[in-house]
Amino acid sequence: MGKGDKKTKKGKIWHGSYGNSRPKNDKKKDEGEKKGQTEKKAEA
């Protein structure tokens, strides 16, 4: 399972595609950005 396997995250990154292994919106990253924005607004 390497770059040529379209079903793995590494393969999807290499092929430039998205799916269950590599969703377009990563939930963990989105939550971190939302939390950071609300904290900044509260300080200002």
C-alpha positions as CSV (number, residue, x, y, z in Angstrom):
1,M,0.0,0.0,0.0
2,G,1.8,3.1,-1.2
3,K,1.3,6.1,-3.4
4,G,-0.3,4.1,-6.2
5,D,-3.2,2.9,-4.0
6,K,-6.1,5.3,-4.5
7,K,-7.9,3.9,-1.4
8,T,-5.3,5.1,1.1
9,K,-4.7,8.6,2.3
10,K,-1.2,8.7,0.9
11,G,-2.5,7.5,-2.4
12,K,-5.2,10.2,-2.5
13,I,-2.7,12.9,-1.7
14,W,-0.5,11.7,-4.5
15,H,-3.4,11.4,-7.0
16,G,-4.9,14.7,-5.7
17,S,-8.3,13.2,-5.0
18,Y,-10.6,13.2,-1.9
19,G,-12.8,10.6,-0.2
20,N,-13.4,8.7,3.0
21,S,-9.7,8.3,3.7
22,R,-9.0,11.9,2.9
23,P,-12.0,14.2,3.4
24,K,-11.8,17.7,1.9
25,N,-12.7,19.3,5.3
26,D,-10.7,17.6,8.1
27,K,-13.0,17.8,11.2
28,K,-10.0,18.2,13.6
29,K,-8.6,21.1,11.7
30,D,-12.0,22.8,11.3
31,E,-12.7,22.6,15.0
32,G,-9.3,24.1,15.9
33,E,-9.9,27.1,13.5
34,K,-13.4,27.7,14.9
35,K,-12.1,27.7,18.5
36,G,-9.2,30.0,17.6
37,Q,-11.6,32.5,15.9
38,T,-14.0,32.7,18.8
39,E,-11.2,33.3,21.3
40,K,-9.7,36.1,19.2
41,K,-13.1,37.8,19.0
42,A,-13.7,37.6,22.7
43,E,-10.3,39.3,23.4
44,A,-10.9,42.2,21.0
